[in-house]
């Protein structure tokens, strides 16, 4: 006997939810925790802001600022420097992933270290979001599990949107799956919540999950370029592959002896970067790990989630000449789409409102998992069901009728 398509999709939907639901729940809860990571971190470090200096006060050279940090932290190795055009904002010098030290750009005074408490919370949340809390070599296994669960979640979002469509269109039936109802018994309540949240969060959840798939798998990223009619760029050996992985800084943390970081010549390169984008709001420098390697800058004329306002600049350290200049306008269509998807995942492409929507979608996903598990439990272990009683194979219509 041929099963109806709706019934087949339902059982596939249920199986995918049971198999990947626990991991999706972890990723959803941690996604909510990470919703306002940047704003909360900035708020925790607000004490390092200072009164704006008199007009036309010159900033100290970047070599001096970083040198002061290294004098206060002997043995530390700077990895990046971030400056803002806001005159009250300090310059942030990152010492690896674990520490950020702030310095006054006008006096050179080392102000202190960023909030360790806030950063630890977000670091733990990120580790669970990407790798299920795994460390070291075990992260590959964690990445594989979160990546596969994300694919299952993508199927759940698409199939769920199909399943919520009532068989018989009426005002009551549509209301049952698009609006919350009070006073319902447990099973009907879970069904109502599951469908209402699924309907309202379908689009933002789809964007969050499809962008996570692109981040998770190289083949998905390559597919974006192919859909744009382009050949995918060559992937660097040992690059940042895998689901949500964060690679090790080149030349940092390797097994070979490392070359001492030198700051010579960074002042001239920094000034050249400033001239490249006169109206920049944020300017970041990735501190090179060798004395003769190229120096990379990221310049932005807006908040960090807007790739159309960002540009990448690479300068030759010896000649000070431009090696690569990549403003948004020069990027291919595939590169632009791929970059937007990265910021759509966190919602930062839409600013504070986008972050809020992405966080609400993550919270909705957590409720979807919970209500989905509850519905599955009641289906397989109903109260008062006679031993050997037949499990209902057409649950959607029967639940709709009970509402």
matplotlib code that plots the C-alpha trace (Angstrom):
import matplotlib.pyplot as plt

x = [0.0, 1.4, 1.7, 0.5, 3.3, 2.2, 2.5, 5.9, 7.2, 5.7, 7.6, 10.8, 10.3, 9.8, 12.8, 15.1, 13.8, 14.5, 18.0, 19.2, 17.0, 19.3, 22.2, 19.8, 18.6, 22.2, 23.0, 19.7, 20.3, 23.9, 22.7, 20.4, 23.3, 25.5, 22.8, 24.3, 27.8, 29.4, 27.1, 27.5, 31.3, 31.4, 29.2, 31.4, 34.4, 32.7, 35.0, 37.9, 36.2, 37.5, 36.5, 37.2, 40.5, 40.6, 40.0, 42.8, 44.7, 46.9, 46.8, 50.0, 51.7, 50.5, 54.0, 54.1, 50.7, 51.5, 54.9, 53.4, 51.1, 54.1, 56.0, 53.2, 52.7, 56.2, 56.3, 52.8, 52.4, 50.0, 47.8, 45.6, 45.0, 41.6, 41.0, 37.8, 37.2, 35.2, 37.6, 36.4, 37.1, 40.3, 42.5, 42.1, 45.2, 44.4, 46.9, 45.5, 42.0, 42.1, 42.9, 42.3, 44.2, 43.0, 45.3, 44.5, 45.3, 46.3, 48.3, 49.5, 48.4, 47.6, 44.1, 43.7, 42.4, 38.9, 36.3, 37.4, 34.0, 32.0, 34.6, 34.7, 30.9, 30.8, 33.9, 32.2, 29.0, 30.8, 32.7, 29.4, 27.7, 30.4, 32.0, 29.7, 32.3, 35.0, 38.7, 41.8, 41.5, 38.0, 36.7, 36.7, 34.2, 32.2, 32.1, 30.9, 28.0, 26.9, 27.2, 25.1, 22.5, 22.3, 21.5, 18.8, 17.5, 17.3, 15.1, 13.0, 12.4, 11.5, 9.3, 7.7, 6.6, 5.0, 3.3, 1.7, -0.5, -4.0, -5.7, -9.0, -8.6, -10.9, -10.5, -10.5, -7.9, -5.5, -5.9, -5.0, -1.5, -0.8, -1.9, -1.5, -4.6, -5.2, -6.7, -5.6, -4.7, -1.0, -0.9, -3.0, -1.1, 2.3, 0.9, -0.4, 2.9, 5.0, 3.1, 2.6, 6.3, 7.3, 5.1, 6.3, 9.9, 10.1, 11.8, 14.4, 15.1, 15.7, 18.2, 20.0, 20.2, 21.0, 23.8, 25.1, 25.2, 27.4, 29.7, 29.8, 30.6, 33.1, 30.8, 28.0, 30.2, 31.3, 27.7, 27.0, 29.7, 28.3, 24.7, 26.2, 27.7, 31.3, 34.0, 34.7, 38.0, 40.9, 40.9, 44.2, 45.7, 45.2, 42.7, 39.6, 37.5, 34.7, 31.6, 32.2, 35.8, 38.2, 41.7, 44.9, 46.7, 49.4, 52.7, 51.1, 50.7, 52.6, 55.2, 58.2, 60.2, 58.4, 60.0, 59.8, 57.1, 58.5, 56.6, 59.1, 57.4, 53.8, 53.4, 53.8, 51.6, 48.9, 49.0, 48.7, 45.6, 44.0, 44.6, 43.0, 39.6, 39.4, 36.0, 36.7, 34.9, 36.9, 40.4, 42.0, 45.5, 46.5, 49.9, 52.2, 54.1, 57.2, 59.4, 59.0, 55.4, 52.5, 50.4, 46.6, 44.0, 40.2, 38.5, 34.9, 32.7, 29.8, 29.0, 30.8, 27.8, 27.6, 30.0, 29.1, 30.8, 33.9, 37.2, 40.3, 43.8, 47.1, 50.4, 53.9, 55.9, 59.1, 57.9, 54.7, 52.9, 49.4, 49.4, 45.6, 42.8, 39.4, 36.5, 33.0, 32.4, 35.4, 34.1, 32.3, 28.7, 29.5, 31.9, 29.4, 26.6, 29.0, 30.0, 26.4, 25.4, 28.1, 26.6, 23.0, 23.8, 24.3, 21.7, 24.4, 23.8, 20.6, 22.2, 20.6, 17.2, 18.7, 20.6, 17.3, 15.4, 18.2, 18.2, 14.4, 14.6, 17.1, 14.8, 11.9, 14.0, 14.6, 10.8, 10.3, 12.6, 11.0, 7.5, 8.5, 10.0, 6.9, 4.6, 6.8, 6.7, 2.9, 2.7, 4.8, 3.9, 0.3, -1.3, -3.9, -3.1, -3.8, -0.9, -0.4, -2.7, -2.1, -0.1, -1.9, -0.3, -2.2, -1.5, -1.7, -5.4, -6.4, -4.7, -6.1, -9.6, -9.0, -8.1]
y = [0.0, 3.4, 5.8, 9.4, 11.9, 13.9, 10.8, 9.9, 13.5, 13.4, 10.2, 11.5, 14.8, 12.9, 10.7, 13.6, 15.4, 12.5, 11.9, 15.4, 17.2, 17.0, 18.7, 21.2, 22.1, 22.7, 24.9, 26.8, 27.6, 28.6, 30.7, 32.6, 33.2, 34.5, 36.8, 40.1, 38.9, 42.1, 44.5, 42.7, 42.5, 46.2, 47.0, 44.9, 46.9, 50.3, 51.5, 51.8, 54.6, 58.1, 61.7, 62.8, 64.8, 68.4, 68.7, 67.9, 65.9, 63.4, 59.7, 58.0, 55.7, 52.1, 50.8, 52.9, 51.7, 48.0, 48.5, 49.9, 46.8, 44.5, 46.4, 45.9, 42.2, 40.8, 37.6, 38.3, 38.0, 40.5, 39.0, 42.0, 45.7, 47.3, 51.1, 53.0, 56.5, 57.3, 59.6, 58.2, 54.6, 52.9, 50.8, 47.1, 44.9, 41.2, 38.8, 35.6, 34.4, 34.6, 38.2, 41.7, 44.7, 48.3, 51.3, 55.0, 56.1, 59.6, 59.1, 55.5, 54.5, 50.8, 50.9, 47.2, 43.9, 43.3, 41.5, 37.9, 36.8, 37.9, 36.5, 33.2, 32.8, 33.5, 31.4, 28.4, 29.1, 29.2, 26.0, 24.2, 25.9, 24.8, 21.7, 20.5, 21.6, 19.3, 20.4, 19.5, 16.7, 15.8, 19.0, 17.3, 14.8, 17.6, 19.6, 16.5, 16.0, 19.7, 19.8, 16.7, 17.9, 21.2, 19.4, 17.5, 20.8, 22.3, 19.3, 19.9, 23.6, 22.8, 19.8, 21.5, 24.4, 21.8, 19.9, 22.9, 23.6, 22.5, 19.9, 21.8, 25.5, 27.3, 30.3, 27.9, 25.5, 28.3, 29.9, 26.6, 26.6, 30.4, 31.7, 30.6, 29.2, 29.1, 26.3, 23.4, 20.0, 18.9, 17.2, 19.8, 22.6, 21.2, 20.8, 24.4, 25.8, 23.6, 24.9, 28.5, 29.0, 27.0, 29.2, 32.5, 31.6, 29.6, 32.3, 33.5, 29.9, 29.0, 31.8, 31.0, 27.2, 27.5, 30.0, 27.6, 24.9, 27.1, 27.9, 24.2, 22.5, 23.5, 21.9, 24.1, 27.2, 26.1, 25.6, 29.3, 30.3, 27.8, 29.1, 32.6, 31.2, 31.2, 28.7, 28.3, 29.8, 27.5, 26.5, 26.9, 23.8, 23.7, 26.5, 26.9, 24.0, 22.1, 23.1, 26.4, 25.8, 28.4, 27.7, 28.3, 31.5, 30.9, 30.7, 30.7, 27.5, 25.3, 22.8, 24.6, 27.4, 30.7, 33.9, 36.8, 39.3, 42.6, 45.9, 47.8, 49.6, 49.2, 52.9, 53.7, 50.8, 51.9, 55.4, 54.0, 52.0, 55.2, 57.0, 54.2, 54.7, 58.3, 57.8, 54.6, 53.8, 50.8, 49.8, 46.5, 45.2, 41.5, 41.6, 39.6, 36.7, 37.3, 40.4, 40.2, 38.9, 41.0, 42.9, 42.7, 45.3, 45.3, 48.7, 49.4, 52.4, 50.9, 48.2, 44.9, 43.0, 45.0, 43.4, 46.1, 48.6, 46.6, 46.3, 44.2, 45.7, 43.8, 45.8, 44.6, 45.2, 46.2, 48.3, 49.6, 48.9, 47.5, 43.7, 43.3, 45.8, 44.2, 46.7, 45.2, 46.7, 44.7, 41.3, 38.8, 38.1, 34.7, 36.2, 38.8, 36.3, 34.0, 36.9, 38.0, 34.5, 34.5, 37.6, 36.5, 33.5, 35.8, 38.3, 41.1, 41.8, 43.5, 45.3, 45.1, 44.2, 41.4, 40.1, 40.1, 38.3, 35.6, 35.2, 34.9, 32.3, 30.3, 30.5, 29.4, 26.5, 25.4, 25.4, 23.5, 20.7, 20.6, 20.4, 18.0, 15.6, 15.9, 15.1, 12.1, 10.8, 11.1, 9.4, 6.3, 6.2, 7.5, 7.3, 4.5, 3.0, -0.7, -3.0, -3.5, -0.6, 0.8, 4.0, 6.7, 7.0, 10.2, 12.5, 15.8, 15.7, 14.1, 16.8, 19.5, 18.2, 18.1, 21.7]
z = [0.0, -1.0, 1.9, 1.4, 1.0, 4.0, 6.2, 4.9, 5.5, 9.0, 10.0, 8.5, 10.4, 13.6, 13.0, 12.2, 15.4, 17.6, 16.2, 16.1, 18.6, 21.6, 19.7, 18.1, 21.6, 22.8, 19.7, 20.2, 23.9, 23.3, 20.3, 22.6, 25.1, 22.2, 20.9, 22.3, 22.8, 21.3, 23.1, 26.5, 26.2, 25.3, 28.3, 30.6, 29.4, 29.5, 32.3, 29.9, 27.9, 28.7, 28.1, 24.5, 24.2, 22.9, 19.2, 16.8, 19.5, 17.7, 18.4, 19.4, 16.9, 16.9, 17.6, 20.8, 22.0, 21.4, 22.9, 26.1, 26.3, 25.9, 28.5, 31.0, 29.9, 29.4, 27.3, 25.8, 22.1, 20.4, 17.6, 16.6, 17.2, 16.9, 16.9, 16.6, 15.2, 18.4, 20.4, 23.7, 22.8, 23.8, 21.5, 22.0, 21.8, 21.6, 23.2, 21.6, 22.1, 25.9, 26.6, 25.4, 26.9, 26.5, 26.0, 25.8, 22.2, 23.2, 26.4, 25.8, 29.3, 29.6, 31.1, 31.9, 30.7, 29.4, 31.5, 31.9, 33.3, 30.3, 27.9, 29.7, 29.5, 25.8, 25.1, 26.8, 25.0, 21.7, 22.4, 23.0, 20.1, 17.6, 19.1, 21.9, 24.5, 23.0, 23.1, 21.1, 18.6, 19.9, 18.2, 14.8, 16.2, 17.8, 14.5, 12.6, 15.1, 15.1, 11.3, 10.8, 13.4, 11.6, 8.4, 10.2, 11.5, 8.0, 7.0, 10.1, 9.2, 5.6, 6.3, 9.3, 7.2, 4.8, 7.7, 9.3, 6.3, 7.2, 5.1, 5.2, 4.9, 7.3, 9.7, 12.7, 11.3, 10.3, 13.7, 15.4, 13.8, 13.6, 17.0, 20.7, 22.4, 26.1, 28.2, 26.0, 27.4, 27.3, 23.9, 22.1, 23.8, 22.7, 19.1, 19.2, 20.4, 18.1, 15.0, 16.0, 16.8, 13.7, 11.4, 12.8, 13.0, 9.8, 7.7, 10.3, 11.3, 7.6, 7.2, 10.4, 9.6, 5.9, 6.7, 9.4, 6.8, 4.5, 7.4, 8.5, 5.2, 2.4, -0.2, 0.9, 0.6, -2.9, -3.8, -3.1, -5.6, -8.2, -7.7, -8.5, -11.7, -10.4, -9.7, -6.0, -4.9, -4.1, -0.4, 1.4, 2.9, 6.6, 6.5, 8.6, 7.4, 9.1, 10.9, 12.5, 13.2, 14.2, 13.0, 14.9, 14.1, 11.5, 13.2, 16.6, 18.6, 16.1, 17.0, 15.4, 17.0, 16.4, 15.2, 17.6, 16.7, 15.6, 15.4, 13.2, 10.3, 11.5, 12.0, 8.3, 7.3, 9.7, 8.3, 4.8, 5.8, 7.3, 4.0, 2.1, 3.8, 5.2, 6.8, 8.6, 11.9, 12.9, 11.8, 12.8, 12.2, 12.3, 13.8, 11.4, 12.8, 10.8, 10.1, 6.3, 5.9, 4.5, 6.9, 6.7, 7.7, 8.0, 7.6, 8.2, 7.7, 9.8, 12.3, 11.9, 10.5, 7.3, 4.8, 2.2, 4.5, 5.0, 3.1, 3.3, 2.7, 2.5, 2.4, 1.7, 4.8, 3.1, 0.2, 1.8, -1.5, -1.8, -2.3, -2.3, -1.9, -1.6, -1.1, -1.2, -4.7, -6.1, -4.9, -7.1, -6.6, -5.1, -2.6, -1.6, -1.1, 0.9, 3.2, 3.8, 4.8, 7.5, 9.1, 8.6, 10.9, 13.9, 12.7, 12.8, 9.1, 10.3, 13.3, 16.7, 15.3, 13.3, 16.3, 18.3, 15.6, 15.3, 19.1, 19.2, 16.4, 18.5, 21.5, 19.3, 18.1, 21.7, 22.3, 19.1, 20.2, 23.7, 22.3, 19.6, 22.2, 24.3, 21.4, 20.5, 24.1, 24.2, 20.8, 21.8, 25.5, 25.8, 29.2, 29.5, 26.1, 26.0, 25.4, 21.7, 20.8, 17.3, 17.1, 15.1, 11.7, 10.8, 13.7, 12.0, 11.1, 14.4, 16.4, 14.2, 14.9, 18.6, 18.8]

ax = plt.figure().add_subplot(projection="3d")
ax.plot(x, y, z, "-o")
ax.set_aspect("equal")
plt.show()
